[in-house]
């Protein structure tokens, strides 16, 4: 069932000229898996990741709890690990300084866990035992004015520093690619040791129909690299996926412009006067052992917003 779902989604993603065509319903089966207890509820779940043993890591924002509080005074992130049967095992990275409001979790091919934190502006690598091995970026101290807040003009990007970081992925040589993200709107590249290599992209509009201004982003929200070395960037604000090679050279756009019911009212308040033809990619593309590329995760699912 899972594989059929992924194949169907790939068909939709790789055909940009879907306008005015009927979009099939994608069948799925929902079954209880995680064994949740009253003393360990889930709040806002932003991401999940699965390692080679089938263990599931859940990125949870608990709201008010023992780890709750202002982002710069404490943290609002839990990283929970469950076994392959859904039994709770442990909380990972409790008290780690680089956690504040985490946005993404990923396992690399060696079962190291990477946590991308939007508010702490950092990317943390932990070994399978949960020990921090690497930290990229830097968190502001508590009393400082947070750099990630909106500014006009926006802050100037700084090499090896982030501003609203969103996601991470790796190529076949273990080079590191980071979506940097909510405010810098660029892609940052490091080598496997954490040494800065380069950046590309920057804030900008995608055009009237999502197929203009390659390399301009409005929040590169999620990333993934396929086995051919193509880097996929979910350019959420511009309603498209941009594809690059690993040196940052633009290759193509992917966007979904299938017709949808523009009278749906999924948000509070007034509806936008003009609703877009394309829908925003909130989810990311990533490696699967059995599928070359699949759609996965994000702050929500595909939305017609």
C-alpha positions as a printed Julia matrix, in Angstrom:
305×3 Matrix{Float64}:
   0.0    0.0     0.0
   2.77   2.43    0.99
   4.7    1.8    -2.22
   1.6    2.29   -4.37
   0.93   5.58   -2.61
   4.46   6.8    -3.26
   4.34   5.82   -6.93
   1.03   7.65   -7.37
   2.44  10.78   -5.74
   5.51  10.65   -7.96
   3.3   10.55  -11.04
   1.54  13.69   -9.86
   4.77  15.5    -9.01
   6.62  14.77  -12.22
   3.88  15.96  -14.59
   3.71  19.76  -14.43
   1.01  20.04  -17.1
  -1.83  18.57  -15.07
  -4.16  21.56  -15.31
  -7.83  20.73  -15.86
  -7.26  17.01  -15.44
  -9.03  14.86  -12.9
  -6.82  13.96   -9.94
  -7.44  10.45   -8.55
  -8.06   9.81   -4.89
  -5.02   8.2    -3.25
  -6.08   5.26   -1.06
  -4.47   4.85    2.33
  -4.91   2.86    5.51
  -4.67   4.46    8.94
  -3.73   2.14   11.8
  -2.76   2.8    15.44
   1.01   2.53   15.84
   2.6    4.76   18.48
   1.59   3.75   21.98
   0.74   7.1    23.54
   0.24   7.36   27.32
  -1.56  10.12   29.27
   1.72  11.4    30.68
   3.38  11.62   27.26
   0.96  13.24   24.86
   1.91  14.63   21.49
   1.27  18.28   20.7
   2.39  19.69   17.35
   4.26  16.93   15.48
   6.43  18.47   12.8
   8.41  15.49   11.56
   9.13  11.79   11.83
  12.16   9.77   10.78
  12.82   6.02   10.62
  16.25   4.41   11.03
  17.57   1.12    9.66
  16.18  -0.81   12.65
  12.66   0.47   12.05
  12.78   2.76   15.07
  10.65   5.88   14.68
  11.77   9.28   15.91
   9.04  11.85   16.44
   9.71  15.59   16.56
   7.13  17.0    18.97
   6.36  20.52   20.11
   4.68  19.97   23.47
   3.37  23.46   24.15
   3.37  23.81   27.93
   5.28  21.07   29.7
   8.54  20.56   31.52
  10.36  21.81   28.42
   7.87  24.56   27.62
   8.61  28.24   27.84
   9.84  31.16   25.74
  12.1   29.88   23.0
  15.06  31.95   24.13
  14.54  31.1    27.78
  14.06  27.39   27.34
  12.86  25.1    24.57
   9.65  23.78   23.14
  10.87  20.6    21.5
  10.78  16.89   22.4
  12.54  14.24   20.33
  10.91  10.88   21.15
  12.15   7.49   19.94
   9.8    4.49   19.56
  10.76   0.93   18.61
   9.55  -0.87   15.51
   6.38  -1.91   17.36
   5.5    1.6    18.51
   6.72   1.23   22.11
   8.28   4.31   23.67
  12.04   3.93   24.17
  13.55   7.25   25.21
  13.7   10.99   24.75
  16.7   12.09   22.69
  18.7   15.32   23.09
  16.92  16.46   26.24
  18.56  19.68   27.4
  20.77  20.09   24.31
  21.51  23.8    23.93
  20.95  23.82   20.18
  17.28  22.84   20.52
  14.56  25.46   20.74
  11.86  25.06   18.08
  13.06  22.18   15.92
  11.71  21.91   12.38
  13.04  18.65   10.92
  14.6   15.32   11.92
  16.47  13.02    9.55
  18.55   9.85    9.79
  21.57   9.63    7.52
  22.73   6.31    6.07
  24.79   5.6     9.2
  21.79   6.05   11.54
  23.1    9.35   12.84
  20.17  11.61   13.72
  20.18  15.18   12.4
  17.94  17.83   13.94
  17.32  21.12   12.14
  16.14  23.89   14.46
  14.33  26.9    13.03
  14.55  29.11   16.14
  17.99  28.1    17.38
  19.28  28.54   13.81
  21.32  25.36   14.1
  21.71  21.88   12.67
  22.77  19.18   15.12
  24.2   15.74   14.33
  23.84  13.02   16.99
  25.26   9.51   16.88
  22.95   6.49   17.38
  23.53   6.7    21.14
  22.29  10.3    21.17
  25.63  12.07   21.7
  26.13  15.35   19.83
  28.84  14.96   17.18
  28.49  18.18   15.2
  26.73  21.52   15.43
  26.33  23.86   12.46
  25.14  27.41   12.98
  24.79  29.23   16.27
  21.97  29.99   18.67
  21.49  33.53   19.98
  21.85  33.96   23.71
  18.65  34.46   25.68
  18.59  38.24   26.15
  19.73  39.1    22.63
  17.39  40.37   19.97
  16.54  37.31   17.82
  17.97  37.63   14.32
  15.31  35.4    12.78
  12.49  37.9    13.24
  11.12  39.79   10.27
  13.12  42.81    9.22
  12.88  45.19    6.28
  15.25  44.88    4.55
  15.93  41.29    5.68
  19.21  40.53    7.45
  22.22  39.91    5.22
  23.09  36.18    5.09
  26.35  35.22    6.77
  28.44  32.25    5.64
  27.92  29.17    7.86
  25.16  30.93    9.85
  21.42  30.31    9.48
  18.25  32.32    9.81
  15.16  30.12   10.13
  16.76  26.83    9.04
  14.33  24.17    7.83
  15.84  20.91    6.55
  18.98  18.89    5.74
  20.02  16.26    3.21
  23.24  14.67    1.89
  24.74  13.59   -1.41
  26.62  10.37   -2.2
  29.84  11.89   -0.82
  28.11  12.9     2.43
  28.28  16.6     1.64
  25.63  18.42    3.68
  22.88  20.61    2.17
  20.73  22.81    4.4
  17.57  24.75    3.64
  18.11  28.18    5.16
  15.03  28.73    5.14
  12.37  31.09    6.46
  14.34  34.33    6.12
  17.64  33.84    4.26
  15.85  31.74    1.61
  18.97  30.07    0.28
  20.7   26.67    0.11
  23.88  26.19    2.15
  26.42  23.47    1.34
  29.05  22.0     3.71
  31.42  19.09    3.35
  30.98  15.99    5.52
  33.26  17.48    8.2
  31.11  20.61    8.52
  33.38  22.91    6.53
  31.54  25.64    4.59
  31.6   25.16    0.8
  29.12  27.55   -0.8
  25.61  28.95   -0.95
  23.13  29.69   -3.72
  19.73  31.24   -4.17
  18.11  34.08   -2.3
  14.75  35.67   -1.53
  12.53  36.35   -4.54
   9.22  35.76   -6.25
   8.59  32.73   -8.44
   6.44  34.51  -11.01
   2.75  34.5   -11.82
   2.67  30.77  -12.52
   5.53  29.33  -10.47
   7.83  28.88  -13.47
   9.92  32.05  -13.44
  13.05  33.28  -11.64
  14.94  30.03  -10.99
  17.06  30.16   -7.86
  14.74  32.6    -6.13
  13.03  31.18   -3.03
  10.28  32.08   -0.63
  11.2   29.64    2.12
  13.06  26.54    0.86
  11.04  24.43    3.26
  12.31  20.89    2.63
  15.13  19.21    0.69
  16.01  15.84   -0.79
  18.61  14.33   -3.12
  17.92  11.36   -5.4
  20.43   8.68   -6.43
  21.3   10.64   -9.56
  22.47  13.62   -7.5
  19.49  15.86   -8.21
  18.69  18.21   -5.33
  14.95  18.88   -4.9
  13.95  22.03   -3.02
  10.34  22.53   -1.89
  10.05  26.27   -2.55
   6.89  26.6    -0.49
   6.11  30.29   -0.84
   6.58  30.16   -4.6
   4.34  27.08   -4.99
   6.92  24.86   -6.69
   9.79  22.42   -6.38
  13.08  23.54   -7.88
  15.64  20.96   -9.0
  19.39  21.66   -9.02
  22.59  19.71   -9.39
  24.84  19.54   -6.33
  26.8   22.61   -7.47
  23.66  24.72   -7.46
  23.01  24.77  -11.2
  19.29  24.99  -11.92
  17.76  22.08  -13.87
  13.96  22.35  -13.86
  10.75  23.27  -12.07
   8.13  20.85  -10.79
   4.75  22.24   -9.79
   1.23  20.95   -9.31
  -1.45  22.92  -11.13
  -4.25  20.39  -11.18
  -7.66  21.98  -10.77
  -9.03  22.09   -7.22
 -12.02  23.53   -5.43
 -11.04  27.15   -4.82
 -14.13  27.69   -2.68
 -12.8   25.49    0.11
 -12.27  27.45    3.31
  -9.39  25.76    5.19
  -8.23  28.9     7.0
  -9.71  31.29    9.55
 -10.74  34.75    8.46
 -11.45  36.03    4.97
 -10.59  34.02    1.9
  -7.9   35.5    -0.39
  -9.35  37.53   -3.23
  -7.35  35.53   -5.78
  -6.41  31.94   -5.1
  -3.37  30.44   -6.89
  -3.6   27.88   -9.67
  -0.61  26.03   -8.21
  -0.59  24.46   -4.77
   2.26  24.83   -2.29
   4.73  21.96   -1.71
   5.11  21.68    2.04
   6.58  18.18    1.97
  10.02  17.02    1.02
  11.62  14.45   -1.25
  14.07  12.0     0.2
  15.78   8.65   -0.14
  13.89   5.42    0.4
  15.49   1.99    0.35
  12.89   0.71   -2.12
  11.88   3.9    -3.93
  14.25   6.26   -5.75
  12.35   9.29   -4.51
   9.25   9.61   -2.37
   7.14  12.32   -0.83
   7.44  12.6     2.92
   6.9   14.81    5.97
   6.57  18.52    6.42
   4.64  21.01    8.52
   1.35  19.59    7.3
   0.43  17.77    4.12
  -0.33  19.03    0.63
  -2.63  22.0     1.06
  -4.73  24.04   -1.33
  -3.91  27.39    0.25
